[in-house]
């Protein structure tokens, strides 16, 4: 394929994914400067390897796999891998009923809690383990199937499902705690 045709084809496939790819990099490297670099590195890597892409297959999955590899490399290089730090004891025990009531209040009046969801939501996402964070973001924000996530991360399907479930529960706990602390719910 002539280079101009190849470039046009690449750019045509990339265009609808640019925002999703950049958003994903922003959520996983946590510094805007690094996110931009990771995004650019992934696009350049994809361009250099575009002749290996099989036309008719899932370009979105292929691009996200390249982006994930770029994020992994940056996190390893800069030693940013984070371990989950949620207090597992908070998910059990006496406060469970109160937390369930608070969660119900949040669901009934989400606009009351909406102002908490900027920096604190980012902090809650940062507290997740790296693989949990990738799984929840790919599933909830980028609308990948569990199977597609498993293929991209090269982990078993059941592991992806467990990571998404645990991430949801941890985020639910964090957001409920924030709402209670701020007095938005009782």
Secondary structure, DSSP 8 states (H G I E B T S, - for coil): --HHHHHHHHHHHHHTTHHHHHHHHHHHH-SHHHHHHHHHHHHHHHHHTGGGS-TTS-HHHHHHHHHHHHHHHHHHHTT--------GGGGSSTTHHHHHHHHHHHHH-HHHHGGGGTHHHHHHHHTS-HHHHHHHIIIIIT---HHHHHHHHTS-HHHHHHHHHHHHHHHHHHHHHHHHHTTS--
